[in-house]
Amino acid sequence: MTTTEAPRPPDRPMVPRPKFAKTAAVIGAFTMVIVAGYSAMAFTGYEPGAPKRDEVPASFRSSPGGYRTFHFWHSGYHGGK
């Protein structure tokens, strides 16, 4: 009687391989969707729930005593060590 299969060595029995779980595929796909969405939001600079920002005119920013002028931050004694 002839067999086409090569005989296995006696110390190396056949080991069944575990199948790829469907749950792992679903979790992997879900993770990829989350990462892609986060990447798109970071690339575009979109922040959900953030109001649209208005720009303060330069004349308002540079007026004396106006909105946080140079002298507001850089005048007088600031303390320190």
MOPAC internal coordinates of N, CA, C and O (Angstrom, degrees):
PM7 1SCF
backbone

  N    0.0000 0     0.00 0     0.00 0    0    0    0
  C    1.4326 1     0.00 0     0.00 0    1    0    0
  C    1.5285 1   109.12 1     0.00 0    2    1    0
  O    1.2310 1   120.55 1   -51.90 1    3    2    1
  N    1.2997 1   116.55 1   128.10 1    3    2    1
  C    1.4493 1   122.23 1  -176.31 1    5    3    2
  C    1.5301 1   109.71 1  -110.93 1    6    5    3
  O    1.2310 1   121.04 1   -43.20 1    7    6    5
  N    1.3245 1   115.62 1   136.80 1    7    6    5
  C    1.4678 1   120.36 1   176.20 1    9    7    6
  C    1.5117 1   108.66 1  -115.71 1   10    9    7
  O    1.2310 1   120.68 1   -32.93 1   11   10    9
  N    1.3071 1   116.31 1   147.07 1   11   10    9
  C    1.4636 1   121.17 1   178.54 1   13   11   10
  C    1.5242 1   111.42 1   -87.96 1   14   13   11
  O    1.2310 1   120.52 1   167.84 1   15   14   13
  N    1.2951 1   116.60 1   -12.16 1   15   14   13
  C    1.4639 1   121.28 1  -178.20 1   17   15   14
  C    1.5224 1   109.43 1   -90.08 1   18   17   15
  O    1.2310 1   120.94 1   -45.09 1   19   18   17
  N    1.3311 1   115.80 1   134.91 1   19   18   17
  C    1.4638 1   120.05 1   178.68 1   21   19   18
  C    1.5215 1   108.90 1   -72.11 1   22   21   19
  O    1.2310 1   120.07 1   -38.36 1   23   22   21
  N    1.3139 1   117.47 1   141.64 1   23   22   21
  C    1.4703 1   119.11 1   179.85 1   25   23   22
  C    1.5277 1   111.03 1   -68.19 1   26   25   23
  O    1.2310 1   120.85 1   -37.13 1   27   26   25
  N    1.3264 1   115.99 1   142.87 1   27   26   25
  C    1.4626 1   121.57 1   178.94 1   29   27   26
  C    1.5174 1   109.26 1   -84.33 1   30   29   27
  O    1.2310 1   121.18 1   -33.45 1   31   30   29
  N    1.3162 1   115.34 1   146.55 1   31   30   29
  C    1.4621 1   117.54 1   173.01 1   33   31   30
  C    1.5279 1   108.89 1   -64.95 1   34   33   31
  O    1.2310 1   119.41 1   -32.86 1   35   34   33
  N    1.3031 1   118.73 1   147.14 1   35   34   33
  C    1.4612 1   120.63 1  -175.30 1   37   35   34
  C    1.5239 1   114.21 1   -66.78 1   38   37   35
  O    1.2310 1   119.07 1   157.28 1   39   38   37
  N    1.3382 1   119.37 1   -22.72 1   39   38   37
  C    1.4672 1   120.15 1  -176.94 1   41   39   38
  C    1.5306 1   113.19 1   -93.52 1   42   41   39
  O    1.2310 1   119.40 1  -177.09 1   43   42   41
  N    1.3240 1   118.75 1     2.91 1   43   42   41
  C    1.4602 1   120.85 1  -179.24 1   45   43   42
  C    1.5219 1   110.50 1  -126.98 1   46   45   43
  O    1.2310 1   119.92 1   -98.77 1   47   46   45
  N    1.3168 1   117.76 1    81.23 1   47   46   45
  C    1.4642 1   119.52 1   179.79 1   49   47   46
  C    1.5290 1   111.21 1   -73.59 1   50   49   47
  O    1.2310 1   120.58 1   -19.10 1   51   50   49
  N    1.2987 1   116.51 1   160.90 1   51   50   49
  C    1.4531 1   122.18 1   179.24 1   53   51   50
  C    1.5340 1   109.37 1   -68.59 1   54   53   51
  O    1.2310 1   120.61 1   -49.12 1   55   54   53
  N    1.3331 1   116.44 1   130.88 1   55   54   53
  C    1.4653 1   121.89 1  -179.19 1   57   55   54
  C    1.5253 1   107.75 1  -110.71 1   58   57   55
  O    1.2310 1   119.86 1   -56.51 1   59   58   57
  N    1.3055 1   117.87 1   123.49 1   59   58   57
  C    1.4703 1   119.17 1   179.12 1   61   59   58
  C    1.5265 1   110.49 1   -70.60 1   62   61   59
  O    1.2310 1   120.63 1   -42.19 1   63   62   61
  N    1.3176 1   116.40 1   137.81 1   63   62   61
  C    1.4643 1   121.91 1   178.95 1   65   63   62
  C    1.5258 1   109.43 1   -90.52 1   66   65   63
  O    1.2310 1   120.05 1   -40.70 1   67   66   65
  N    1.3271 1   117.52 1   139.30 1   67   66   65
  C    1.4666 1   118.69 1   177.58 1   69   67   66
  C    1.5247 1   109.93 1   -71.01 1   70   69   67
  O    1.2310 1   120.62 1   -34.59 1   71   70   69
  N    1.3182 1   116.43 1   145.41 1   71   70   69
  C    1.4557 1   121.48 1   178.71 1   73   71   70
  C    1.5223 1   109.26 1   -80.68 1   74   73   71
  O    1.2310 1   121.17 1   -26.61 1   75   74   73
  N    1.3241 1   115.38 1   153.39 1   75   74   73
  C    1.4581 1   121.36 1   178.15 1   77   75   74
  C    1.5223 1   108.19 1   -71.45 1   78   77   75
  O    1.2310 1   120.43 1   -56.93 1   79   78   77
  N    1.3106 1   116.79 1   123.07 1   79   78   77
  C    1.4619 1   121.29 1  -175.97 1   81   79   78
  C    1.5296 1   110.86 1   -74.36 1   82   81   79
  O    1.2310 1   120.61 1   -38.06 1   83   82   81
  N    1.3152 1   116.43 1   141.94 1   83   82   81
  C    1.4609 1   121.29 1   177.26 1   85   83   82
  C    1.5233 1   110.52 1   -66.82 1   86   85   83
  O    1.2310 1   120.74 1   148.04 1   87   86   85
  N    1.3163 1   116.19 1   -31.96 1   87   86   85
  C    1.4654 1   120.04 1   179.25 1   89   87   86
  C    1.5239 1   110.82 1   -62.98 1   90   89   87
  O    1.2310 1   120.50 1   141.22 1   91   90   89
  N    1.3257 1   116.65 1   -38.78 1   91   90   89
  C    1.4632 1   119.99 1   178.88 1   93   91   90
  C    1.5235 1   110.52 1   -64.46 1   94   93   91
  O    1.2310 1   119.85 1   142.51 1   95   94   93
  N    1.3183 1   117.89 1   -37.49 1   95   94   93
  C    1.4617 1   121.26 1   178.23 1   97   95   94
  C    1.5245 1   110.82 1   -66.84 1   98   97   95
  O    1.2310 1   120.16 1   138.83 1   99   98   97
  N    1.3176 1   117.30 1   -41.17 1   99   98   97
  C    1.4673 1   121.06 1   179.51 1  101   99   98
  C    1.5236 1   110.43 1   -65.81 1  102  101   99
  O    1.2310 1   120.31 1   135.77 1  103  102  101
  N    1.3135 1   117.02 1   -44.23 1  103  102  101
  C    1.4661 1   120.66 1   179.18 1  105  103  102
  C    1.5280 1   110.32 1   -64.68 1  106  105  103
  O    1.2310 1   120.05 1   139.78 1  107  106  105
  N    1.3179 1   117.51 1   -40.22 1  107  106  105
  C    1.4647 1   120.97 1   177.74 1  109  107  106
  C    1.5169 1   112.00 1   -63.32 1  110  109  107
  O    1.2310 1   120.07 1   136.95 1  111  110  109
  N    1.3328 1   117.47 1   -43.05 1  111  110  109
  C    1.4624 1   121.02 1   178.76 1  113  111  110
  C    1.5283 1   110.78 1   -65.48 1  114  113  111
  O    1.2310 1   120.16 1   137.79 1  115  114  113
  N    1.3217 1   117.30 1   -42.21 1  115  114  113
  C    1.4625 1   121.51 1   178.37 1  117  115  114
  C    1.5299 1   110.71 1   -61.96 1  118  117  115
  O    1.2310 1   120.51 1   137.74 1  119  118  117
  N    1.3114 1   116.63 1   -42.26 1  119  118  117
  C    1.4643 1   121.21 1   178.71 1  121  119  118
  C    1.5225 1   110.99 1   -63.24 1  122  121  119
  O    1.2310 1   120.29 1   139.17 1  123  122  121
  N    1.3221 1   117.05 1   -40.83 1  123  122  121
  C    1.4629 1   120.22 1   179.20 1  125  123  122
  C    1.5318 1   111.27 1   -64.76 1  126  125  123
  O    1.2310 1   120.15 1   142.37 1  127  126  125
  N    1.3290 1   117.32 1   -37.63 1  127  126  125
  C    1.4651 1   120.53 1   177.62 1  129  127  126
  C    1.5263 1   110.31 1   -64.98 1  130  129  127
  O    1.2310 1   120.13 1   137.20 1  131  130  129
  N    1.3163 1   117.35 1   -42.80 1  131  130  129
  C    1.4680 1   121.41 1   179.52 1  133  131  130
  C    1.5287 1   110.48 1   -63.67 1  134  133  131
  O    1.2310 1   120.18 1   133.88 1  135  134  133
  N    1.3206 1   117.26 1   -46.12 1  135  134  133
  C    1.4714 1   121.07 1  -178.85 1  137  135  134
  C    1.5240 1   110.50 1   -65.67 1  138  137  135
  O    1.2310 1   119.76 1   139.48 1  139  138  137
  N    1.3275 1   118.06 1   -40.52 1  139  138  137
  C    1.4639 1   120.95 1   178.95 1  141  139  138
  C    1.5292 1   110.85 1   -65.11 1  142  141  139
  O    1.2310 1   120.16 1   138.95 1  143  142  141
  N    1.3261 1   117.31 1   -41.05 1  143  142  141
  C    1.4630 1   120.34 1   177.95 1  145  143  142
  C    1.5148 1   112.35 1   -65.05 1  146  145  143
  O    1.2310 1   120.48 1   136.46 1  147  146  145
  N    1.3153 1   116.70 1   -43.54 1  147  146  145
  C    1.4661 1   120.54 1   178.20 1  149  147  146
  C    1.5295 1   110.50 1   -63.66 1  150  149  147
  O    1.2310 1   120.32 1   139.03 1  151  150  149
  N    1.3297 1   116.99 1   -40.97 1  151  150  149
  C    1.4660 1   120.61 1   179.28 1  153  151  150
  C    1.5221 1   111.08 1   -64.10 1  154  153  151
  O    1.2310 1   120.24 1   138.32 1  155  154  153
  N    1.3296 1   117.14 1   -41.68 1  155  154  153
  C    1.4609 1   120.41 1   178.78 1  157  155  154
  C    1.5249 1   110.95 1   -63.94 1  158  157  155
  O    1.2310 1   120.31 1   138.27 1  159  158  157
  N    1.3348 1   117.02 1   -41.73 1  159  158  157
  C    1.4645 1   119.93 1   178.65 1  161  159  158
  C    1.5254 1   111.31 1   -65.72 1  162  161  159
  O    1.2310 1   119.95 1   140.60 1  163  162  161
  N    1.3211 1   117.70 1   -39.40 1  163  162  161
  C    1.4611 1   120.70 1   179.46 1  165  163  162
  C    1.5243 1   110.81 1   -68.53 1  166  165  163
  O    1.2310 1   120.16 1   142.28 1  167  166  165
  N    1.3278 1   117.29 1   -37.72 1  167  166  165
  C    1.4672 1   121.05 1  -178.74 1  169  167  166
  C    1.5211 1   111.37 1   -68.42 1  170  169  167
  O    1.2310 1   120.12 1   140.22 1  171  170  169
  N    1.3317 1   117.38 1   -39.78 1  171  170  169
  C    1.4595 1   120.74 1  -177.97 1  173  171  170
  C    1.5226 1   113.08 1   -85.59 1  174  173  171
  O    1.2310 1   119.71 1   164.44 1  175  174  173
  N    1.3278 1   118.15 1   -15.56 1  175  174  173
  C    1.4583 1   121.12 1  -179.27 1  177  175  174
  C    1.5154 1   113.41 1    80.46 1  178  177  175
  O    1.2310 1   120.10 1  -162.97 1  179  178  177
  N    1.3095 1   117.42 1    17.03 1  179  178  177
  C    1.4679 1   122.01 1  -179.47 1  181  179  178
  C    1.5220 1   110.40 1   -76.40 1  182  181  179
  O    1.2310 1   121.01 1   -47.10 1  183  182  181
  N    1.3318 1   115.68 1   132.90 1  183  182  181
  C    1.4594 1   121.61 1   175.70 1  185  183  182
  C    1.5188 1   107.66 1  -123.74 1  186  185  183
  O    1.2310 1   119.75 1   -66.62 1  187  186  185
  N    1.3345 1   118.09 1   113.38 1  187  186  185
  C    1.4626 1   118.95 1  -179.21 1  189  187  186
  C    1.5286 1   111.17 1   -66.05 1  190  189  187
  O    1.2310 1   121.07 1   -45.42 1  191  190  189
  N    1.3100 1   115.55 1   134.58 1  191  190  189
  C    1.4578 1   120.51 1   178.22 1  193  191  190
  C    1.5157 1   114.48 1    85.07 1  194  193  191
  O    1.2310 1   119.57 1   176.25 1  195  194  193
  N    1.3250 1   118.44 1    -3.75 1  195  194  193
  C    1.4628 1   120.77 1  -179.57 1  197  195  194
  C    1.5296 1   109.11 1   -84.33 1  198  197  195
  O    1.2310 1   119.97 1   -48.05 1  199  198  197
  N    1.3310 1   117.67 1   131.95 1  199  198  197
  C    1.4647 1   119.25 1   177.98 1  201  199  198
  C    1.5250 1   110.58 1   -71.59 1  202  201  199
  O    1.2310 1   121.06 1   -21.88 1  203  202  201
  N    1.3183 1   115.58 1   158.12 1  203  202  201
  C    1.4538 1   119.62 1   178.38 1  205  203  202
  C    1.5281 1   108.60 1   -68.16 1  206  205  203
  O    1.2310 1   120.61 1   -44.14 1  207  206  205
  N    1.3097 1   116.44 1   135.86 1  207  206  205
  C    1.4664 1   120.50 1  -177.42 1  209  207  206
  C    1.5181 1   110.54 1   -87.63 1  210  209  207
  O    1.2310 1   121.40 1   -43.92 1  211  210  209
  N    1.3220 1   114.92 1   136.08 1  211  210  209
  C    1.4578 1   120.95 1   174.80 1  213  211  210
  C    1.5166 1   108.35 1   -96.95 1  214  213  211
  O    1.2310 1   121.14 1   -31.89 1  215  214  213
  N    1.3252 1   115.42 1   148.11 1  215  214  213
  C    1.4584 1   119.68 1   179.83 1  217  215  214
  C    1.5237 1   109.00 1   -95.31 1  218  217  215
  O    1.2310 1   120.90 1   -47.62 1  219  218  217
  N    1.3219 1   115.89 1   132.38 1  219  218  217
  C    1.4569 1   121.33 1   178.41 1  221  219  218
  C    1.5269 1   107.29 1   -81.97 1  222  221  219
  O    1.2310 1   119.77 1   -52.61 1  223  222  221
  N    1.3498 1   118.04 1   127.39 1  223  222  221
  C    1.4622 1   120.30 1  -178.45 1  225  223  222
  C    1.5291 1   111.79 1   -61.89 1  226  225  223
  O    1.2310 1   120.72 1   -30.25 1  227  226  225
  N    1.3203 1   116.22 1   149.75 1  227  226  225
  C    1.4661 1   121.41 1  -178.91 1  229  227  226
  C    1.5221 1   111.34 1   -62.59 1  230  229  227
  O    1.2310 1   119.71 1   144.92 1  231  230  229
  N    1.3287 1   118.15 1   -35.08 1  231  230  229
  C    1.4690 1   120.28 1  -179.72 1  233  231  230
  C    1.5300 1   110.76 1   -64.75 1  234  233  231
  O    1.2310 1   120.43 1   145.81 1  235  234  233
  N    1.2950 1   116.78 1   -34.19 1  235  234  233
  C    1.4675 1   120.90 1   178.36 1  237  235  234
  C    1.5232 1   110.90 1   -73.03 1  238  237  235
  O    1.2310 1   120.56 1   142.96 1  239  238  237
  N    1.3323 1   116.54 1   -37.04 1  239  238  237
  C    1.4666 1   120.09 1  -178.77 1  241  239  238
  C    1.5241 1   112.17 1   -73.06 1  242  241  239
  O    1.2310 1   119.99 1   146.32 1  243  242  241
  N    1.3230 1   117.62 1   -33.68 1  243  242  241
  C    1.4638 1   119.67 1  -174.25 1  245  243  242
  C    1.5238 1   113.61 1   -96.32 1  246  245  243
  O    1.2310 1   118.95 1  -179.89 1  247  246  245
  N    1.3127 1   119.61 1     0.11 1  247  246  245
  C    1.4594 1   120.70 1  -178.96 1  249  247  246
  C    1.5317 1   110.02 1   -70.89 1  250  249  247
  O    1.2310 1   119.84 1   -33.96 1  251  250  249
  N    1.3489 1   117.90 1   146.04 1  251  250  249
  C    1.4578 1   120.54 1  -179.38 1  253  251  250
  C    1.5310 1   110.92 1   -62.90 1  254  253  251
  O    1.2310 1   120.93 1   -51.09 1  255  254  253
  N    1.3091 1   115.83 1   128.91 1  255  254  253
  C    1.4498 1   120.19 1  -179.39 1  257  255  254
  C    1.5198 1   113.02 1    74.65 1  258  257  255
  O    1.2310 1   120.67 1  -170.23 1  259  258  257
  N    1.2967 1   116.33 1     9.77 1  259  258  257
  C    1.4654 1   120.74 1  -177.32 1  261  259  258
  C    1.5166 1   112.05 1   -84.60 1  262  261  259
  O    1.2310 1   121.61 1    28.55 1  263  262  261
  N    1.2786 1   114.52 1  -151.45 1  263  262  261
  C    1.4644 1   123.05 1  -172.74 1  265  263  262
  C    1.5209 1   111.54 1   -68.30 1  266  265  263
  O    1.2310 1   119.85 1   -78.23 1  267  266  265
  N    1.3126 1   117.89 1   101.77 1  267  266  265
  C    1.4647 1   124.47 1   174.43 1  269  267  266
  C    1.5333 1   112.85 1    46.74 1  270  269  267
  O    1.2310 1   121.12 1  -116.85 1  271  270  269
  N    1.2977 1   115.47 1    63.15 1  271  270  269
  C    1.4577 1   120.13 1  -179.10 1  273  271  270
  C    1.5208 1   110.41 1   -72.03 1  274  273  271
  O    1.2310 1   121.02 1    -3.91 1  275  274  273
  N    1.3156 1   115.65 1   176.09 1  275  274  273
  C    1.4608 1   121.75 1   178.33 1  277  275  274
  C    1.5223 1   109.99 1   -57.85 1  278  277  275
  O    1.2310 1   120.49 1   139.55 1  279  278  277
  N    1.3300 1   116.67 1   -40.45 1  279  278  277
  C    1.4633 1   120.20 1  -176.85 1  281  279  278
  C    1.5295 1   112.34 1   -72.48 1  282  281  279
  O    1.2310 1   120.18 1   160.78 1  283  282  281
  N    1.3219 1   117.26 1   -19.22 1  283  282  281
  C    1.4624 1   120.23 1   175.56 1  285  283  282
  C    1.5177 1   110.15 1   -64.90 1  286  285  283
  O    1.2310 1   120.55 1   138.54 1  287  286  285
  N    1.3241 1   116.55 1   -41.46 1  287  286  285
  C    1.4632 1   121.01 1  -176.94 1  289  287  286
  C    1.5297 1   112.65 1   -91.19 1  290  289  287
  O    1.2310 1   119.90 1   150.29 1  291  290  289
  N    1.3446 1   117.80 1   -29.71 1  291  290  289
  C    1.4648 1   120.20 1  -170.24 1  293  291  290
  C    1.5247 1   112.14 1  -122.27 1  294  293  291
  O    1.2310 1   119.92 1  -124.77 1  295  294  293
  N    1.3022 1   117.75 1    55.23 1  295  294  293
  C    1.4590 1   118.97 1   175.81 1  297  295  294
  C    1.5192 1   108.99 1  -143.03 1  298  297  295
  O    1.2310 1   121.34 1   -34.52 1  299  298  297
  N    1.3269 1   115.04 1   145.48 1  299  298  297
  C    1.4535 1   120.17 1   175.57 1  301  299  298
  C    1.5144 1   113.78 1    78.38 1  302  301  299
  O    1.2310 1   121.90 1     4.69 1  303  302  301
  N    1.3041 1   113.96 1  -175.31 1  303  302  301
  C    1.4601 1   121.84 1  -177.42 1  305  303  302
  C    1.5221 1   109.25 1   -83.42 1  306  305  303
  O    1.2310 1   120.37 1   -49.97 1  307  306  305
  N    1.3211 1   116.89 1   130.03 1  307  306  305
  C    1.4608 1   121.61 1  -178.40 1  309  307  306
  C    1.5128 1   112.73 1  -106.86 1  310  309  307
  O    1.2310 1   119.86 1   179.66 1  311  310  309
  N    1.3103 1   117.87 1    -0.34 1  311  310  309
  C    1.4600 1   120.10 1  -179.49 1  313  311  310
  C    1.5188 1   110.50 1    80.06 1  314  313  311
  O    1.2310 1   120.73 1    26.79 1  315  314  313
  N    1.2811 1   116.21 1  -153.21 1  315  314  313
  C    1.4591 1   120.26 1  -179.51 1  317  315  314
  C    1.5086 1   110.44 1   114.67 1  318  317  315
  O    1.2310 1   121.34 1     0.06 1  319  318  317
  N    1.2981 1   115.04 1  -179.94 1  319  318  317
  C    1.4652 1   119.89 1  -177.90 1  321  319  318
  C    1.5019 1   110.99 1   -94.22 1  322  321  319
  O    1.2310 1   120.10 1   180.00 1  323  322  321

